[in-house]
Amino acid sequence: MTTESIPLERFNTAADSLIVAMLEDLFCSRELAVRVVLARPFGSVEEAAEYADAALFRLPDEVVRDAVNAHPAIGGKVAPGSHSAKEQSQALASQAGSSAPHRSGEDQGAESTSDTLARIRQVSADYEQRFGYRYLVRAAGLSAADILADLTSRMGNDDVSEWLITRKNLASINDLRLHNAIADHQPAHPAPAHNPTHNPSQHSAPRTQEAAS
């Protein structure tokens, strides 16, 4: 499932169940989606993203691990048109044509990418066996070589350090997706904030159970 960009005002006022479904698709986590929905309204997309980031780091490890493992493996099969497909497309652009016979030296770039992707898949499997969860990186803007270098480097991390890095990458992916999903159009002369005392860190208790149903 993919989402069209919606105005911030609609994000703040639409039914809880509708926005939970949207955010669950973005975050790969219903628990995180519910927490963000119950913290509305937000004064900007950035404020929503900051709250989602903080909320992610308050979730139990097992919930975060489920979200990590819900992301497709780098270099593996992804649903066409999905968020992951778009995010991996630049790094893995040569994957589709890399299996074709190489006719000349002009195909060396594709061959190199194919070899790199094969190596990514191999090391990713080793990573998953080593740490017990899927390798996750914000792939947008990275090349296949960048991803392989990051993956290889992280294989040497201790468990605590790697889990923190994984959480940070998940938060970064969530941030990117949220900014793409919400259109935050600020007026030329901004009016006073709808809720000037709104502080995302103060949202600790649900205002309603609608979102969780």
C-alpha positions as CSV (number, residue, x, y, z in Angstrom):
1,M,0.0,0.0,0.0
2,T,1.2,3.5,-0.8
3,T,-0.2,6.8,0.2
4,E,-0.8,10.1,-1.6
5,S,0.5,13.3,0.1
6,I,-2.2,14.8,2.3
7,P,-2.4,18.3,3.8
8,L,-1.3,18.6,7.4
9,E,-4.7,19.9,8.3
10,R,-6.3,16.7,7.1
11,F,-3.6,14.6,8.8
12,N,-4.6,16.4,12.1
13,T,-8.3,16.1,11.7
14,A,-9.1,12.9,9.8
15,A,-10.6,9.9,11.7
16,D,-8.1,8.1,13.9
17,S,-8.6,4.8,12.1
18,L,-7.8,6.4,8.7
19,I,-4.6,7.9,9.8
20,V,-3.5,4.9,11.8
21,A,-3.8,2.8,8.6
22,M,-1.8,5.4,6.7
23,L,1.0,5.5,9.4
24,E,1.1,1.8,9.9
25,D,1.9,1.5,6.2
26,L,4.7,4.1,6.6
27,F,6.2,2.8,9.8
28,C,5.5,-0.9,9.5
29,S,4.3,-0.7,13.1
30,R,0.7,-0.3,14.3
31,E,1.9,0.5,17.8
32,L,3.9,3.5,16.6
33,A,1.1,4.6,14.3
34,V,-1.3,4.6,17.2
35,R,1.0,6.6,19.4
36,V,1.5,9.3,16.8
37,V,-2.2,9.5,16.0
38,L,-3.1,10.0,19.6
39,A,-0.6,12.8,19.9
40,R,-2.3,15.0,17.2
41,P,-2.6,17.8,16.3
42,F,0.9,18.8,15.2
43,G,1.9,22.2,14.1
44,S,4.2,21.0,11.3
45,V,5.4,17.8,9.7
46,E,8.7,18.3,11.4
47,E,7.0,18.3,14.8
48,A,5.1,15.1,13.9
49,A,8.4,13.5,12.7
50,E,10.2,14.5,15.9
51,Y,7.4,13.0,18.0
52,A,7.4,9.8,16.0
53,D,11.2,9.5,16.5
54,A,10.9,10.0,20.2
55,A,8.0,7.5,20.4
56,L,10.0,4.9,18.4
57,F,12.8,5.0,21.0
58,R,10.2,4.4,23.8
59,L,8.8,1.2,22.2
60,P,9.9,-2.2,23.5
61,D,12.7,-3.9,21.6
62,E,10.4,-6.7,20.3
63,V,8.0,-4.2,18.8
64,V,10.8,-2.4,17.0
65,R,12.3,-5.7,15.9
66,D,9.0,-6.6,14.3
67,A,9.0,-3.3,12.4
68,V,12.6,-3.8,11.2
69,N,11.8,-7.3,10.0
70,A,8.7,-6.0,8.2
71,H,11.0,-4.2,5.8
72,P,12.1,-6.2,2.7
73,A,15.7,-7.3,2.6
74,I,18.0,-5.0,0.6
75,G,18.5,-6.5,-2.8
76,G,15.5,-8.9,-2.3
77,K,12.0,-8.8,-3.8
78,V,10.0,-5.7,-3.1
79,A,6.4,-5.0,-4.0
80,P,6.2,-2.8,-7.1
81,G,5.2,0.8,-6.2
82,S,5.8,0.2,-2.5
83,H,7.8,2.6,-0.3
84,S,10.7,0.2,-0.1
85,A,10.8,-0.1,-3.9
86,K,11.0,3.6,-4.4
87,E,13.7,3.9,-1.7
88,Q,15.9,1.1,-3.1
89,S,15.3,2.1,-6.8
90,Q,18.3,4.4,-7.1
91,A,20.8,2.1,-5.4
92,L,19.5,-1.0,-7.1
93,A,18.6,0.5,-10.5
94,S,20.8,-1.9,-12.4
95,Q,19.4,-5.0,-10.7
96,A,16.6,-5.6,-13.3
97,G,19.0,-5.7,-16.2
98,S,22.0,-7.2,-14.5
99,S,20.9,-10.8,-15.2
100,A,21.0,-10.3,-19.0
101,P,24.1,-11.5,-20.9
102,H,26.9,-8.9,-21.0
103,R,27.6,-8.1,-24.6
104,S,30.5,-5.7,-24.4
105,G,32.6,-3.5,-22.1
106,E,29.8,-1.1,-21.9
107,D,28.0,-3.6,-19.6
108,Q,30.8,-3.7,-17.1
109,G,28.9,-1.3,-14.8
110,A,25.8,-3.5,-14.7
111,E,28.0,-6.6,-14.1
112,S,29.8,-4.8,-11.3
113,T,26.4,-3.8,-9.7
114,S,25.1,-7.4,-10.1
115,D,28.2,-8.7,-8.3
116,T,27.7,-6.1,-5.6
117,L,24.1,-7.0,-5.1
118,A,24.9,-10.7,-4.9
119,R,27.4,-9.9,-2.2
120,I,24.9,-7.7,-0.4
121,R,22.4,-10.6,-0.3
122,Q,25.1,-13.0,1.0
123,V,26.4,-10.7,3.7
124,S,22.8,-9.7,4.6
125,A,22.0,-13.4,5.4
126,D,25.2,-13.6,7.5
127,Y,24.1,-10.4,9.3
128,E,20.6,-11.7,10.1
129,Q,22.1,-14.9,11.5
130,R,24.6,-12.8,13.5
131,F,22.2,-10.3,15.0
132,G,18.8,-12.0,14.8
133,Y,17.0,-9.4,12.7
134,R,17.1,-7.9,9.3
135,Y,19.8,-5.5,8.1
136,L,18.2,-2.1,7.7
137,V,19.6,1.1,6.2
138,R,18.0,4.2,4.8
139,A,18.8,3.3,1.2
140,A,17.6,6.6,-0.4
141,G,20.6,8.3,-2.0
142,L,23.0,5.4,-1.5
143,S,24.6,3.3,-4.2
144,A,24.8,-0.5,-4.0
145,A,28.5,-0.1,-3.2
146,D,27.6,2.3,-0.3
147,I,25.2,-0.2,1.1
148,L,27.7,-3.0,0.9
149,A,30.3,-0.9,2.6
150,D,27.9,0.0,5.4
151,L,26.7,-3.6,5.8
152,T,30.2,-5.0,5.9
153,S,31.3,-2.4,8.5
154,R,28.3,-3.0,10.7
155,M,29.0,-6.8,10.8
156,G,31.8,-6.0,13.2
157,N,29.6,-4.1,15.7
158,D,28.7,-5.4,19.1
159,D,25.0,-6.2,19.7
160,V,24.2,-3.0,21.7
161,S,25.9,-0.7,19.2
162,E,24.3,-2.3,16.2
163,W,20.8,-2.3,17.7
164,L,21.1,1.5,18.3
165,I,22.3,2.0,14.7
166,T,19.3,-0.1,13.4
167,R,16.8,2.0,15.5
168,K,18.4,5.2,14.1
169,N,18.1,3.9,10.6
170,L,14.4,2.9,11.1
171,A,13.7,6.4,12.6
172,S,15.4,8.0,9.5
173,I,13.3,5.9,7.1
174,N,10.1,6.8,9.1
175,D,11.1,10.5,9.0
176,L,11.6,10.4,5.2
177,R,8.4,8.6,4.6
178,L,6.4,11.0,6.8
179,H,7.7,14.1,5.1
180,N,6.8,12.6,1.7
181,A,3.3,11.6,2.9
182,I,2.3,15.0,4.5
183,A,2.1,18.3,2.6
184,D,3.1,21.0,5.1
185,H,2.1,24.2,3.3
186,Q,3.0,27.2,5.5
187,P,1.2,30.5,4.8
188,A,3.3,33.5,3.7
189,H,2.4,35.2,7.0
190,P,2.0,32.4,9.5
191,A,-0.9,32.7,11.9
192,P,-0.5,31.9,15.6
193,A,-0.1,28.2,16.2
194,H,-3.4,26.3,16.7
195,N,-2.1,25.0,20.0
196,P,0.8,27.2,21.2
197,T,1.3,25.0,24.3
198,H,1.5,21.8,22.3
199,N,4.6,19.9,23.3
200,P,5.0,16.4,21.7
201,S,7.0,15.1,24.6
202,Q,4.0,15.7,26.9
203,H,1.8,13.2,25.0
204,S,2.0,10.2,27.3
205,A,-1.7,9.1,27.7
206,P,-4.2,8.3,24.9
207,R,-7.0,10.8,24.4
208,T,-9.3,8.1,23.0
209,Q,-9.3,4.4,22.2
210,E,-10.6,4.8,18.7
211,A,-7.1,4.6,17.1
212,A,-6.3,1.3,18.9
213,S,-9.5,-0.4,17.7
